[in-house]
Amino acid sequence: MAWEALKKSINGLVNKVNVGNIKEIMYELLAENVIRGRGLLCRSIIQAQSASPTFTNVYAAVVAIVNSKFPQIGELLLKRLILQFRRGYRRSDKSICLSASQFIAHLVNQQVAHEVLALEVLTLLLEKATDDSVELAVGFLKECGKKLEEVSPKGNKCNM
Protein backbone atom coordinates (compact mmCIF):
# COMPACT_ATOMS: atom_id res chain seq x y z
CA MET A 1 0.00 0.00 0.00
CA ALA A 2 2.86 2.38 0.82
CA TRP A 3 4.41 1.64 -2.58
CA GLU A 4 1.18 2.44 -4.39
CA ALA A 5 0.78 5.65 -2.38
CA LEU A 6 4.34 6.67 -3.29
CA LYS A 7 3.66 5.86 -6.95
CA LYS A 8 0.46 7.93 -6.99
CA SER A 9 2.13 10.83 -5.21
CA ILE A 10 5.13 10.92 -7.56
CA ASN A 11 2.95 10.60 -10.67
CA GLY A 12 0.63 13.33 -9.45
CA LEU A 13 3.46 15.74 -8.71
CA VAL A 14 5.25 15.09 -12.00
CA ASN A 15 2.02 15.56 -13.96
CA LYS A 16 1.27 18.84 -12.14
CA VAL A 17 4.65 20.50 -12.72
CA ASN A 18 4.93 23.53 -15.01
CA VAL A 19 7.06 26.66 -15.29
CA GLY A 20 4.99 28.57 -12.75
CA ASN A 21 4.89 26.01 -9.96
CA ILE A 22 8.19 24.15 -10.34
CA LYS A 23 9.60 25.48 -7.06
CA GLU A 24 6.63 24.33 -4.96
CA ILE A 25 6.40 20.97 -6.74
CA MET A 26 10.11 20.35 -6.17
CA TYR A 27 9.72 20.92 -2.42
CA GLU A 28 6.86 18.41 -2.36
CA LEU A 29 8.69 15.93 -4.60
CA LEU A 30 11.88 16.02 -2.54
CA ALA A 31 9.78 15.49 0.60
CA GLU A 32 8.76 12.12 -0.84
CA ASN A 33 11.00 9.08 -0.52
CA VAL A 34 12.56 9.58 -3.98
CA ILE A 35 15.51 7.32 -3.18
CA ARG A 36 13.18 4.38 -2.67
CA GLY A 37 10.97 5.43 -5.58
CA ARG A 38 13.75 6.42 -7.98
CA GLY A 39 12.57 3.99 -10.64
CA LEU A 40 9.01 5.27 -10.30
CA LEU A 41 10.22 8.86 -10.57
CA CYS A 42 12.28 8.14 -13.69
CA ARG A 43 9.45 6.25 -15.36
CA SER A 44 6.96 8.96 -14.49
CA ILE A 45 9.16 11.75 -15.86
CA ILE A 46 9.94 9.88 -19.08
CA GLN A 47 6.26 9.06 -19.65
CA ALA A 48 5.18 12.63 -18.91
CA GLN A 49 7.79 14.00 -21.30
CA SER A 50 6.74 11.62 -24.08
CA ALA A 51 3.10 12.56 -23.58
CA SER A 52 3.75 16.32 -23.69
CA PRO A 53 7.04 17.16 -25.42
CA THR A 54 6.34 20.90 -25.19
CA PHE A 55 7.18 20.67 -21.48
CA THR A 56 10.51 18.89 -22.06
CA ASN A 57 12.43 21.89 -20.75
CA VAL A 58 10.42 21.79 -17.50
CA TYR A 59 11.01 18.06 -17.01
CA ALA A 60 14.72 18.56 -17.73
CA ALA A 61 14.80 21.28 -15.06
CA VAL A 62 13.12 18.90 -12.61
CA VAL A 63 15.73 16.25 -13.39
CA ALA A 64 18.53 18.81 -12.97
CA ILE A 65 17.24 19.77 -9.52
CA VAL A 66 16.83 16.16 -8.44
CA ASN A 67 20.25 15.34 -9.94
CA SER A 68 21.89 18.06 -7.85
CA LYS A 69 20.65 16.33 -4.68
CA PHE A 70 20.67 12.69 -5.82
CA PRO A 71 23.04 12.11 -8.78
CA GLN A 72 22.18 8.41 -8.93
CA ILE A 73 18.61 9.31 -9.94
CA GLY A 74 19.83 11.53 -12.79
CA GLU A 75 22.13 8.73 -13.91
CA LEU A 76 19.30 6.19 -13.85
CA LEU A 77 17.03 8.44 -15.88
CA LEU A 78 19.77 9.08 -18.41
CA LYS A 79 20.51 5.36 -18.76
CA ARG A 80 16.83 4.65 -19.36
CA LEU A 81 16.60 7.44 -21.94
CA ILE A 82 19.65 6.11 -23.78
CA LEU A 83 18.16 2.62 -23.82
CA GLN A 84 14.86 4.03 -25.08
CA PHE A 85 16.67 5.96 -27.83
CA ARG A 86 18.70 2.90 -28.86
CA ARG A 87 15.58 0.73 -28.93
CA GLY A 88 13.75 3.30 -31.08
CA TYR A 89 16.75 3.66 -33.38
CA ARG A 90 17.06 -0.12 -33.87
CA ARG A 91 13.35 -0.40 -34.63
CA SER A 92 13.38 2.71 -36.83
CA ASP A 93 10.67 4.19 -34.63
CA LYS A 94 10.98 7.91 -35.32
CA SER A 95 8.58 9.04 -32.59
CA ILE A 96 10.47 7.25 -29.81
CA CYS A 97 13.81 8.50 -31.14
CA LEU A 98 12.49 12.05 -31.38
CA SER A 99 11.12 12.06 -27.86
CA ALA A 100 14.23 10.52 -26.30
CA SER A 101 16.69 12.65 -28.27
CA GLN A 102 14.79 15.82 -27.41
CA PHE A 103 14.93 14.96 -23.71
CA ILE A 104 18.64 14.06 -23.93
CA ALA A 105 19.30 17.40 -25.64
CA HIS A 106 17.58 19.30 -22.84
CA LEU A 107 19.52 17.30 -20.25
CA VAL A 108 22.73 18.34 -22.01
CA ASN A 109 21.54 21.95 -21.79
CA GLN A 110 20.93 21.49 -18.05
CA GLN A 111 24.37 19.86 -17.64
CA VAL A 112 22.87 16.60 -16.39
CA ALA A 113 24.30 14.81 -19.44
CA HIS A 114 27.79 15.42 -20.82
CA GLU A 115 28.18 17.00 -24.25
CA VAL A 116 30.07 13.90 -25.44
CA LEU A 117 26.75 12.02 -25.25
CA ALA A 118 25.18 14.62 -27.53
CA LEU A 119 28.04 14.31 -30.00
CA GLU A 120 27.71 10.50 -29.94
CA VAL A 121 23.97 10.76 -30.66
CA LEU A 122 24.71 13.05 -33.60
CA THR A 123 27.42 10.71 -34.88
CA LEU A 124 25.06 7.74 -34.70
CA LEU A 125 22.30 9.62 -36.50
CA LEU A 126 24.57 10.87 -39.28
CA GLU A 127 26.72 7.74 -39.69
CA LYS A 128 24.29 6.14 -42.09
CA ALA A 129 22.20 9.15 -42.99
CA THR A 130 18.59 8.66 -44.02
CA ASP A 131 15.90 11.30 -44.36
CA ASP A 132 14.57 10.47 -40.91
CA SER A 133 17.97 10.38 -39.20
CA VAL A 134 18.97 13.73 -40.71
CA GLU A 135 15.64 15.19 -39.58
CA LEU A 136 16.25 13.84 -36.07
CA ALA A 137 19.80 15.26 -36.07
CA VAL A 138 18.53 18.69 -37.13
CA GLY A 139 15.88 18.63 -34.40
CA PHE A 140 18.49 17.53 -31.87
CA LEU A 141 20.81 20.37 -32.86
CA LYS A 142 17.96 22.86 -32.63
CA GLU A 143 17.54 21.85 -28.99
CA CYS A 144 21.17 21.73 -27.82
CA GLY A 145 23.27 23.21 -30.63
CA LYS A 146 23.96 26.45 -28.77
CA LYS A 147 25.25 24.55 -25.74
CA LEU A 148 27.40 22.33 -27.97
CA GLU A 149 28.79 25.40 -29.70
CA GLU A 150 29.78 26.84 -26.30
CA VAL A 151 31.39 23.72 -24.80
CA SER A 152 32.65 21.87 -27.88
CA PRO A 153 32.90 24.10 -30.95
CA LYS A 154 35.23 21.69 -32.81
CA GLY A 155 32.95 18.71 -32.18
CA ASN A 156 29.98 20.63 -33.52
CA LYS A 157 31.57 21.25 -36.92
CA CYS A 158 30.69 18.96 -39.79
CA ASN A 159 33.47 17.90 -42.14
CA MET A 160 31.87 16.15 -45.07
Backbone as a printed PyTorch tensor [residue, N CA C, xyz], in Angstrom:
tensor([[[  0.8250,  -1.1920,   0.0000],
         [  0.0000,   0.0000,   0.0000],
         [  0.8700,   1.2580,   0.0000]],

        [[  1.9690,   1.2240,   0.7710],
         [  2.8560,   2.3790,   0.8230],
         [  3.4960,   2.6270,  -0.5440]],

        [[  3.8190,   1.5360,  -1.2430],
         [  4.4070,   1.6420,  -2.5780],
         [  3.4460,   2.2910,  -3.5550]],

        [[  2.2000,   1.8620,  -3.5170],
         [  1.1760,   2.4400,  -4.3950],
         [  0.9380,   3.9100,  -4.0690]],

        [[  0.9580,   4.2560,  -2.7940],
         [  0.7810,   5.6490,  -2.3830],
         [  1.9490,   6.5010,  -2.8930]],

        [[  3.1570,   5.9670,  -2.7900],
         [  4.3350,   6.6750,  -3.2900],
         [  4.2410,   6.8650,  -4.8050]],

        [[  3.8140,   5.8050,  -5.4890],
         [  3.6650,   5.8640,  -6.9500],
         [  2.6520,   6.9310,  -7.3500]],

        [[  1.4970,   6.9430,  -6.6810],
         [  0.4620,   7.9340,  -6.9850],
         [  0.9500,   9.3470,  -6.7070]],

        [[  1.6330,   9.5150,  -5.5970],
         [  2.1260,  10.8260,  -5.2150],
         [  3.1490,  11.3500,  -6.2240]],

        [[  4.1030,  10.5140,  -6.5940],
         [  5.1300,  10.9230,  -7.5570],
         [  4.4990,  11.2320,  -8.9090]],

        [[  3.6130,  10.3590,  -9.3850],
         [  2.9480,  10.5960, -10.6700],
         [  2.1460,  11.8940, -10.6420]],

        [[  1.4280,  12.1150,  -9.5660],
         [  0.6250,  13.3320,  -9.4490],
         [  1.4780,  14.5900,  -9.4800]],

        [[  2.5830,  14.5650,  -8.7430],
         [  3.4630,  15.7370,  -8.7070],
         [  4.1260,  15.9910, -10.0590]],

        [[  4.5960,  14.9280, -10.7000],
         [  5.2490,  15.0850, -12.0030],
         [  4.2490,  15.6030, -13.0320]],

        [[  3.0240,  15.1220, -12.9930],
         [  2.0170,  15.5650, -13.9590],
         [  1.5440,  16.9930, -13.7010]],

        [[  1.6970,  17.4760, -12.4730],
         [  1.2680,  18.8430, -12.1360],
         [  2.3080,  19.8990, -12.4580]],

        [[  3.5610,  19.5220, -12.6100],
         [  4.6460,  20.4980, -12.7170],
         [  4.5420,  21.3280, -14.0020]],

        [[  4.8140,  22.6260, -13.8680],
         [  4.9270,  23.5340, -15.0100],
         [  5.8790,  24.6580, -14.6360]],

        [[  6.0840,  25.5970, -15.5290],
         [  7.0590,  26.6590, -15.2940],
         [  6.7010,  27.4730, -14.0550]],

        [[  5.4270,  27.7260, -13.8520],
         [  4.9910,  28.5730, -12.7500],
         [  5.0900,  27.9510, -11.3720]],

        [[  4.9360,  26.6370, -11.2840],
         [  4.8940,  26.0110,  -9.9600],
         [  6.0490,  25.0490,  -9.6900]],

        [[  7.1010,  25.1280, -10.4670],
         [  8.1870,  24.1490, -10.3390],
         [  8.8240,  24.1850,  -8.9520]],

        [[  8.9550,  25.3660,  -8.3690],
         [  9.6010,  25.4780,  -7.0570],
         [  8.7930,  24.7400,  -5.9840]],

        [[  7.4900,  24.9720,  -5.9560],
         [  6.6310,  24.3250,  -4.9600],
         [  6.5770,  22.8150,  -5.1630]],

        [[  6.4680,  22.4090,  -6.4310],
         [  6.4020,  20.9740,  -6.7380],
         [  7.6990,  20.2870,  -6.3230]],

        [[  8.8270,  20.9540,  -6.5320],
         [ 10.1120,  20.3460,  -6.1650],
         [ 10.2280,  20.1480,  -4.6600]],

        [[  9.7230,  21.1080,  -3.8810],
         [  9.7220,  20.9180,  -2.4230],
         [  8.9020,  19.6870,  -2.0480]],

        [[  7.7370,  19.5560,  -2.6570],
         [  6.8620,  18.4110,  -2.3620],
         [  7.5010,  17.1070,  -2.8440]],

        [[  8.0920,  17.1400,  -4.0280],
         [  8.6870,  15.9310,  -4.5980],
         [  9.8760,  15.4580,  -3.7620]],

        [[ 10.7080,  16.4040,  -3.3340],
         [ 11.8770,  16.0240,  -2.5430],
         [ 11.4920,  15.6150,  -1.1230]],

        [[ 10.2620,  15.9450,  -0.7010],
         [  9.7800,  15.4930,   0.6030],
         [  9.3570,  14.0240,   0.5550]],

        [[  9.0980,  13.5330,  -0.6690],
         [  8.7570,  12.1240,  -0.8400],
         [ 10.0310,  11.2840,  -0.7230]],

        [[  9.8570,   9.9890,  -0.6080],
         [ 11.0000,   9.0780,  -0.5230],
         [ 11.4710,   8.7620,  -1.9500]],

        [[ 12.1610,   9.7510,  -2.5830],
         [ 12.5600,   9.5810,  -3.9770],
         [ 13.7050,   8.5850,  -4.1510]],

        [[ 14.4560,   8.3350,  -3.0820],
         [ 15.5130,   7.3170,  -3.1790],
         [ 14.8660,   5.9510,  -3.3640]],

        [[ 13.8810,   5.6620,  -2.5570],
         [ 13.1840,   4.3750,  -2.6750],
         [ 12.4030,   4.2960,  -3.9860]],

        [[ 11.8040,   5.4200,  -4.3810],
         [ 10.9670,   5.4340,  -5.5790],
         [ 11.6750,   5.9960,  -6.7980]],

        [[ 13.0010,   5.8370,  -6.8700],
         [ 13.7470,   6.4230,  -7.9830],
         [ 13.3100,   5.8680,  -9.3320]],

        [[ 13.0320,   4.5870,  -9.3840],
         [ 12.5660,   3.9940, -10.6410],
         [ 11.2020,   4.5400, -11.0310]],

        [[ 10.3310,   4.6960, -10.0410],
         [  9.0130,   5.2700, -10.3030],
         [  9.1350,   6.7040, -10.8130]],

        [[ 10.0210,   7.4650, -10.1730],
         [ 10.2210,   8.8570, -10.5660],
         [ 10.7330,   8.9440, -12.0030]],

        [[ 11.7200,   8.1310, -12.3300],
         [ 12.2750,   8.1420, -13.6890],
         [ 11.2210,   7.7530, -14.7150]],

        [[ 10.4880,   6.6940, -14.4300],
         [  9.4480,   6.2460, -15.3590],
         [  8.3820,   7.3230, -15.5390]],

        [[  7.9920,   7.9300, -14.4440],
         [  6.9640,   8.9580, -14.4890],
         [  7.4110,  10.1630, -15.3080]],

        [[  8.6490,  10.5980, -15.1130],
         [  9.1590,  11.7540, -15.8580],
         [  9.2790,  11.4300, -17.3430]],

        [[  9.7840,  10.2600, -17.6710],
         [  9.9360,   9.8790, -19.0820],
         [  8.5640,   9.7730, -19.7590]],

        [[  7.6000,   9.1750, -19.0750],
         [  6.2570,   9.0570, -19.6510],
         [  5.6070,  10.4230, -19.8170]],

        [[  5.7720,  11.2930, -18.8300],
         [  5.1770,  12.6260, -18.9130],
         [  5.8040,  13.4200, -20.0520]],

        [[  7.1120,  13.2910, -20.2270],
         [  7.7910,  14.0030, -21.3000],
         [  7.3570,  13.4830, -22.6680]],

        [[  7.1940,  12.1750, -22.7970],
         [  6.7360,  11.6160, -24.0820],
         [  5.3190,  12.0650, -24.4010]],

        [[  4.4990,  12.1790, -23.3640],
         [  3.1040,  12.5640, -23.5760],
         [  2.9800,  14.0450, -23.9410]],

        [[  3.8210,  14.8860, -23.3730],
         [  3.7510,  16.3180, -23.6940],
         [  5.1550,  16.8790, -23.9100]],

        [[  5.6770,  16.7160, -25.1250],
         [  7.0420,  17.1560, -25.4210],
         [  7.2510,  18.6660, -25.3210]],

        [[  6.1730,  19.4530, -25.3180],
         [  6.3410,  20.9010, -25.1880],
         [  6.8630,  21.2900, -23.8090]],

        [[  6.6960,  20.4080, -22.8220],
         [  7.1820,  20.6710, -21.4780],
         [  8.5290,  19.9910, -21.1980]],

        [[  9.2410,  19.5850, -22.2430],
         [ 10.5110,  18.8920, -22.0570],
         [ 11.4840,  19.7250, -21.2430]],

        [[ 11.5050,  21.0340, -21.4990],
         [ 12.4280,  21.8940, -20.7480],
         [ 12.1050,  21.9010, -19.2610]],

        [[ 10.8260,  21.8240, -18.9070],
         [ 10.4190,  21.7950, -17.4980],
         [ 10.8440,  20.4810, -16.8630]],

        [[ 10.6190,  19.3660, -17.5560],
         [ 11.0120,  18.0580, -17.0140],
         [ 12.5290,  17.9610, -16.8840]],

        [[ 13.2590,  18.5520, -17.8220],
         [ 14.7170,  18.5590, -17.7270],
         [ 15.1740,  19.3830, -16.5240]],

        [[ 14.4730,  20.4760, -16.2450],
         [ 14.8040,  21.2840, -15.0630],
         [ 14.5290,  20.4990, -13.7820]],

        [[ 13.4290,  19.7520, -13.7690],
         [ 13.1180,  18.9030, -12.6090],
         [ 14.2370,  17.8820, -12.4060]],

        [[ 14.6590,  17.2490, -13.4840],
         [ 15.7340,  16.2530, -13.3910],
         [ 17.0210,  16.9090, -12.9160]],

        [[ 17.3110,  18.1150, -13.3880],
         [ 18.5320,  18.8140, -12.9710],
         [ 18.5120,  19.1070, -11.4730]],

        [[ 17.3560,  19.4930, -10.9580],
         [ 17.2370,  19.7740,  -9.5210],
         [ 17.4020,  18.4920,  -8.7230]],

        [[ 16.7180,  17.4440,  -9.1400],
         [ 16.8290,  16.1580,  -8.4410],
         [ 18.2660,  15.6410,  -8.5450]],

        [[ 18.8800,  15.8040,  -9.7240],
         [ 20.2500,  15.3370,  -9.9370],
         [ 21.2420,  16.0650,  -9.0290]],

        [[ 20.9720,  17.3210,  -8.7260],
         [ 21.8880,  18.0620,  -7.8470],
         [ 21.8830,  17.5050,  -6.4260]],

        [[ 20.7590,  16.9240,  -6.0200],
         [ 20.6520,  16.3340,  -4.6790],
         [ 20.9820,  14.8390,  -4.6870]],

        [[ 20.5080,  14.1460,  -5.7220],
         [ 20.6740,  12.6940,  -5.8200],
         [ 21.1820,  12.3260,  -7.2090]],

        [[ 22.5010,  12.3720,  -7.4340],
         [ 23.0420,  12.1080,  -8.7770],
         [ 22.7080,  10.7180,  -9.3220]],

        [[ 22.4920,   9.7500,  -8.4430],
         [ 22.1800,   8.4050,  -8.9260],
         [ 20.8160,   8.3660,  -9.6290]],

        [[ 19.9130,   9.2650,  -9.2680],
         [ 18.6090,   9.3150,  -9.9360],
         [ 18.7700,   9.9000, -11.3390]],

        [[ 19.5660,  10.9570, -11.4670],
         [ 19.8310,  11.5270, -12.7870],
         [ 20.5050,  10.5250, -13.7020]],

        [[ 21.4320,   9.7570, -13.1310],
         [ 22.1330,   8.7320, -13.9090],
         [ 21.1670,   7.6430, -14.3710]],

        [[ 20.2810,   7.2100, -13.4910],
         [ 19.3040,   6.1860, -13.8450],
         [ 18.3910,   6.6680, -14.9610]],

        [[ 17.9110,   7.9010, -14.8540],
         [ 17.0250,   8.4450, -15.8780],
         [ 17.7520,   8.5310, -17.2110]],

        [[ 18.9880,   8.9710, -17.1850],
         [ 19.7690,   9.0840, -18.4130],
         [ 20.0120,   7.7190, -19.0510]],

        [[ 20.3190,   6.7160, -18.2290],
         [ 20.5070,   5.3580, -18.7620],
         [ 19.2320,   4.8530, -19.4250]],

        [[ 18.1000,   5.0910, -18.7790],
         [ 16.8270,   4.6510, -19.3600],
         [ 16.5140,   5.3830, -20.6540]],

        [[ 16.8340,   6.6770, -20.7120],
         [ 16.6040,   7.4370, -21.9420],
         [ 17.4870,   6.9310, -23.0790]],

        [[ 18.7330,   6.6260, -22.7610],
         [ 19.6470,   6.1120, -23.7820],
         [ 19.1520,   4.7680, -24.3000]],

        [[ 18.7150,   3.9120, -23.3960],
         [ 18.1560,   2.6210, -23.8190],
         [ 16.9170,   2.8100, -24.6830]],

        [[ 16.0700,   3.7500, -24.3020],
         [ 14.8600,   4.0310, -25.0820],
         [ 15.2460,   4.5460, -26.4720]],

        [[ 16.2180,   5.4390, -26.5350],
         [ 16.6700,   5.9610, -27.8270],
         [ 17.2410,   4.8350, -28.6940]],

        [[ 18.0940,   3.9960, -28.1060],
         [ 18.7000,   2.8990, -28.8630],
         [ 17.6430,   1.9250, -29.3700]],

        [[ 16.6540,   1.6390, -28.5280],
         [ 15.5750,   0.7340, -28.9310],
         [ 14.7910,   1.3390, -30.0970]],

        [[ 14.4690,   2.6120, -29.9960],
         [ 13.7540,   3.2950, -31.0760],
         [ 14.5650,   3.3640, -32.3490]],

        [[ 15.8690,   3.5820, -32.2110],
         [ 16.7460,   3.6580, -33.3810],
         [ 16.8320,   2.3020, -34.0850]],

        [[ 16.9880,   1.2340, -33.2860],
         [ 17.0580,  -0.1170, -33.8670],
         [ 15.7740,  -0.4840, -34.5920]],

        [[ 14.6510,  -0.0660, -34.0370],
         [ 13.3500,  -0.4040, -34.6310],
         [ 12.9110,   0.6010, -35.6880]],

        [[ 13.7170,   1.6180, -35.9140],
         [ 13.3830,   2.7130, -36.8320],
         [ 12.0710,   3.3800, -36.4440]],

        [[ 11.8650,   3.5280, -35.1500],
         [ 10.6710,   4.1930, -34.6290],
         [ 11.0080,   5.6640, -34.3910]],

        [[ 10.6090,   6.4920, -35.3400],
         [ 10.9840,   7.9050, -35.3200],
         [ 10.4130,   8.6430, -34.1140]],

        [[  9.2020,   8.3140, -33.7010],
         [  8.5820,   9.0440, -32.5940],
         [  9.3150,   8.7960, -31.2740]],

        [[  9.7210,   7.5630, -31.0310],
         [ 10.4710,   7.2500, -29.8060],
         [ 11.8360,   7.9290, -29.8470]],

        [[ 12.5070,   7.8570, -30.9950],
         [ 13.8150,   8.5030, -31.1380],
         [ 13.7050,  10.0080, -30.9420]],

        [[ 12.6820,  10.6050, -31.4950],
         [ 12.4940,  12.0520, -31.3840],
         [ 12.2760,  12.4660, -29.9390]],

        [[ 11.4100,  11.7490, -29.2570],
         [ 11.1150,  12.0550, -27.8630],
         [ 12.3560,  11.9010, -26.9840]],

        [[ 13.0480,  10.7780, -27.1280],
         [ 14.2310,  10.5150, -26.3000],
         [ 15.3670,  11.4770, -26.6260]],

        [[ 15.5920,  11.7530, -27.9110],
         [ 16.6850,  12.6530, -28.2750],
         [ 16.4000,  14.0820, -27.8270]],

        [[ 15.1570,  14.4850, -27.8780],
         [ 14.7870,  15.8200, -27.4110],
         [ 15.0570,  15.9590, -25.9130]],

        [[ 14.7060,  14.9360, -25.1490],
         [ 14.9280,  14.9600, -23.7080],
         [ 16.4300,  14.9420, -23.4000]],

        [[ 17.1860,  14.1160, -24.1210],
         [ 18.6350,  14.0610, -23.9290],
         [ 19.2500,  15.4330, -24.2230]],

        [[ 18.7820,  16.0750, -25.2890],
         [ 19.3000,  17.4020, -25.6420],
         [ 19.0640,  18.4050, -24.5160]],

        [[ 17.8810,  18.3760, -23.9300],
         [ 17.5850,  19.2980, -22.8360],
         [ 18.3890,  18.9510, -21.5850]],

        [[ 18.6770,  17.6840, -21.3900],
         [ 19.5180,  17.2970, -20.2510],
         [ 20.9660,  17.7450, -20.4630]],

        [[ 21.4050,  17.7910, -21.7110],
         [ 22.7290,  18.3400, -22.0130],
         [ 22.7230,  19.8360, -21.6960]],

        [[ 21.6620,  20.5190, -22.0880],
         [ 21.5410,  21.9510, -21.7870],
         [ 21.5810,  22.2180, -20.2870]],

        [[ 20.9810,  21.3320, -19.5000],
         [ 20.9290,  21.4950, -18.0490],
         [ 22.1700,  20.9280, -17.3570]],

        [[ 23.1140,  20.4350, -18.1240],
         [ 24.3700,  19.8570, -17.6390],
         [ 24.1580,  18.6110, -16.7760]],

        [[ 23.0780,  17.8950, -17.0310],
         [ 22.8710,  16.5960, -16.3950],
         [ 23.6200,  15.5520, -17.2110]],

        [[ 23.5780,  15.6990, -18.5350],
         [ 24.3030,  14.8070, -19.4420],
         [ 25.4980,  15.5550, -20.0140]],

        [[ 26.5680,  14.8240, -20.2740],
         [ 27.7860,  15.4180, -20.8230],
         [ 27.6060,  15.6600, -22.3130]],

        [[ 28.3030,  16.6700, -22.8290],
         [ 28.1840,  17.0020, -24.2520],
         [ 28.7000,  15.8910, -25.1510]],

        [[ 29.5720,  15.0180, -24.6390],
         [ 30.0670,  13.8980, -25.4420],
         [ 28.9010,  12.9820, -25.8330]],

        [[ 27.9360,  12.8180, -24.9330],
         [ 26.7530,  12.0190, -25.2500],
         [ 26.0060,  12.6330, -26.4280]],

        [[ 25.8600,  13.9500, -26.4280],
         [ 25.1800,  14.6230, -27.5340],
         [ 25.9320,  14.4140, -28.8400]],

        [[ 27.2460,  14.5140, -28.7920],
         [ 28.0420,  14.3060, -30.0000],
         [ 27.9520,  12.8620, -30.4880]],

        [[ 27.8590,  11.9120, -29.5500],
         [ 27.7110,  10.5040, -29.9380],
         [ 26.3440,  10.2550, -30.5840]],

        [[ 25.3110,  10.8960, -30.0590],
         [ 23.9750,  10.7560, -30.6560],
         [ 24.0060,  11.2970, -32.0830]],

        [[ 24.6060,  12.4690, -32.2560],
         [ 24.7050,  13.0490, -33.6030],
         [ 25.5030,  12.1620, -34.5490]],

        [[ 26.5990,  11.6090, -34.0580],
         [ 27.4220,  10.7130, -34.8810],
         [ 26.6170,   9.4960, -35.3150]],

        [[ 25.8830,   8.9070, -34.3840],
         [ 25.0580,   7.7440, -34.6980],
         [ 24.0080,   8.0840, -35.7460]],

        [[ 23.3570,   9.2370, -35.5730],
         [ 22.2970,   9.6230, -36.5020],
         [ 22.8310,   9.9310, -37.9020]],

        [[ 24.0450,  10.4510, -37.9720],
         [ 24.5690,  10.8730, -39.2770],
         [ 25.5260,   9.8700, -39.9020]],

        [[ 25.8150,   8.7720, -39.1770],
         [ 26.7160,   7.7390, -39.6930],
         [ 26.1790,   7.1340, -40.9860]],

        [[ 24.9700,   6.6820, -40.9180],
         [ 24.2850,   6.1370, -42.0950],
         [ 23.0430,   6.9930, -42.2980]],

        [[ 23.2470,   8.1400, -42.8970],
         [ 22.1980,   9.1500, -42.9940],
         [ 21.0240,   8.6990, -43.8630]],

        [[ 19.8500,   8.8310, -43.2910],
         [ 18.5950,   8.6630, -44.0250],
         [ 17.8180,   9.9590, -43.8420]],

        [[ 16.7150,  10.0840, -44.5280],
         [ 15.9030,  11.2960, -44.3640],
         [ 15.4740,  11.4780, -42.9120]],

        [[ 15.0290,  10.3910, -42.2870],
         [ 14.5730,  10.4710, -40.9060],
         [ 15.7070,  10.7850, -39.9390]],

        [[ 16.8620,  10.1460, -40.1330],
         [ 17.9680,  10.3750, -39.2020],
         [ 18.5050,  11.8010, -39.3230]],

        [[ 18.5310,  12.3450, -40.5320],
         [ 18.9660,  13.7300, -40.7090],
         [ 17.9540,  14.6730, -40.0610]],

        [[ 16.6850,  14.3770, -40.2200],
         [ 15.6400,  15.1880, -39.5840],
         [ 15.7750,  15.1480, -38.0600]],

        [[ 16.0440,  13.9640, -37.5100],
         [ 16.2530,  13.8360, -36.0690],
         [ 17.4900,  14.6170, -35.6210]],

        [[ 18.5650,  14.5410, -36.4050],
         [ 19.8000,  15.2580, -36.0660],
         [ 19.5760,  16.7730, -36.0840]],

        [[ 18.8280,  17.2490, -37.0520],
         [ 18.5330,  18.6860, -37.1270],
         [ 17.7020,  19.1150, -35.9160]],

        [[ 16.6900,  18.3240, -35.5800],
         [ 15.8840,  18.6290, -34.4000],
         [ 16.7120,  18.6010, -33.1280]],

        [[ 17.6150,  17.6500, -33.0400],
         [ 18.4900,  17.5290, -31.8740],
         [ 19.3860,  18.7590, -31.7530]],

        [[ 19.9510,  19.1850, -32.8750],
         [ 20.8130,  20.3690, -32.8600],
         [ 20.0360,  21.6410, -32.5660]],

        [[ 18.7840,  21.6930, -32.9690],
         [ 17.9610,  22.8560, -32.6300],
         [ 17.8050,  22.9900, -31.1190]],

        [[ 17.7410,  21.8410, -30.4400],
         [ 17.5420,  21.8480, -28.9890],
         [ 18.8200,  22.1520, -28.2160]],

        [[ 19.9510,  21.5750, -28.6290],
         [ 21.1670,  21.7270, -27.8160],
         [ 22.3670,  22.2370, -28.6030]],

        [[ 22.1610,  22.7420, -29.8030],
         [ 23.2660,  23.2130, -30.6330],
         [ 24.0190,  24.3750, -30.0220]],

        [[ 23.3090,  25.2950, -29.3940],
         [ 23.9620,  26.4520, -28.7700],
         [ 24.8940,  26.0050, -27.6470]],

        [[ 24.4250,  25.0750, -26.8370],
         [ 25.2460,  24.5500, -25.7410],
         [ 26.4730,  23.8290, -26.3000]],

        [[ 26.2750,  23.0380, -27.3520],
         [ 27.3990,  22.3350, -27.9660],
         [ 28.4030,  23.3160, -28.5600]],

        [[ 27.9110,  24.3900, -29.1400],
         [ 28.7940,  25.4040, -29.6960],
         [ 29.6400,  26.0550, -28.6100]],

        [[ 29.0520,  26.2360, -27.4240],
         [ 29.7760,  26.8390, -26.3010],
         [ 30.8480,  25.8960, -25.7490]],

        [[ 30.4880,  24.6370, -25.5160],
         [ 31.3860,  23.7250, -24.8040],
         [ 32.2810,  22.8980, -25.7230]],

        [[ 31.8660,  22.7040, -26.9640],
         [ 32.6520,  21.8710, -27.8750],
         [ 32.5180,  22.3810, -29.3090]],

        [[ 33.0780,  23.5420, -29.6100],
         [ 32.9010,  24.0970, -30.9520],
         [ 33.4960,  23.2240, -32.0620]],

        [[ 34.6190,  22.5480, -31.7850],
         [ 35.2280,  21.6950, -32.8100],
         [ 34.3740,  20.4470, -33.0660]],

        [[ 33.7810,  19.9000, -32.0210],
         [ 32.9520,  18.7100, -32.1780],
         [ 31.6500,  18.9940, -32.8970]],

        [[ 31.2520,  20.2340, -32.9190],
         [ 29.9830,  20.6300, -33.5220],
         [ 30.1250,  20.8900, -35.0250]],

        [[ 31.3450,  20.9890, -35.4990],
         [ 31.5730,  21.2520, -36.9150],
         [ 31.4090,  19.9680, -37.7230]],

        [[ 30.8980,  20.1200, -38.9120],
         [ 30.6860,  18.9580, -39.7950],
         [ 31.7090,  19.0180, -40.9230]],

        [[ 32.4820,  17.9750, -41.0660],
         [ 33.4690,  17.8960, -42.1390],
         [ 33.0680,  16.7920, -43.1170]],

        [[ 32.3140,  17.1460, -44.0970],
         [ 31.8730,  16.1520, -45.0680],
         [ 32.5040,  16.3960, -46.4010]]])
